[in-house]
């Protein structure tokens, strides 16, 4: 099998566990390519690894079976961005904090690799969203997101106004710090922090959630992912922040309308038995925790 590996800076105390991961890969004869940025971090930390297959661009990745992220959800989203268009399954090994998308604890890597080699896993397909403006939102063309697209103000005082339309029909003008469109996967992230609902991953819906709206009667709304959502922004500073997952950029009025729609490809999450959305809700977000519940 052929793996791609990417990660973010890690704590010194994680060095031994990360070294064990590479020992486990070598012992099983698994061929892997490492991102140049992560390889540099490994060298600085003294983690020994095969440096003969380093990739600097996504185009250098080919014929992958699995992509592995080492870190938290941020590392997972970066890894997904490298392989999403090819719909390569991504597995997250959690060296971060909460790690909602990163299911695997480092201590379980040996068992996990053996299950992958025996193909004892499932692929969880998740919808993604796509965004377009009058200009490219991001220069690298990564105009898709697994979690959400968020539009927010860039200064500390004035609100922005976001006029939202669904399939050309006017929805509302949001006077707020910002507005996001989230996927079911993103419903447990920024959307949750802003009072949005949790949505099952199998749902083919988007969630439109205002960020600190200055209105008592504005609430999140769930719309079909088949809808085309158009956003027009008014800002006193003539600019605003656009973020998609782990990427962010300040844009100006020249961006024009931003249109959000369903991406043509899906994210594929590699899942080992026992790792489900509902169990993750209970274990990591403490969903429904109550001293009276004994199950």
C-alpha angles and dihedrals in degrees: 000000000000123000135188116212129199134162148159132241111301137199119267090243089062093059096093093049091050091048088052090055092058091045088053092050092049093047090056095045093241113165114221143179120211127206112248093236093054092043089057090052090050092051092049090052095046096246109154116225141147106280096182094091109049120154125205100174132041089237089067091066116091140161094009123173098188138004117211125202121200112202136034133314091296091060089046092054092047090051092048090052089059096053107020097103090057089046091231112173113252126211121194123211108196118234092143133077117269097000100188092174095037106078104172125084113215091242089063098054096105093054091042094053091049091052091050091051089050089046091238096151142086132230116233109203117208128188119239132201129236127209132197134182137176085274130028107283091214123023093226091059094243094141096151133090139193096200112026152309113238128191115197143162120269101211133060102243121036124066121224127228118228118191109205128199130183115208088339095309117117113251107174147310108245117209099195149109086273149309134245137198109209135188124224088263090052092049090089094053133049089346091060091049089055095051098265122147128261111248127195112250093236090062114106095216142113125218121218107204126176119223111227096332118199092225133087093212103052116100136164116279130203117222134177116273086228088070124098110228117202121196125194116188130207117191132170089217091051091232140074141180122263117193129181114185106305096350126087137176137173111234134183138220090284088077089073118184119001115216120201121197142150115294115238094230130050135226113247116210117195109225128193118211114282095027106111134155093247095048089050090051090054098041102040106024094032089232111193093001108172130155088229093060112093100172 
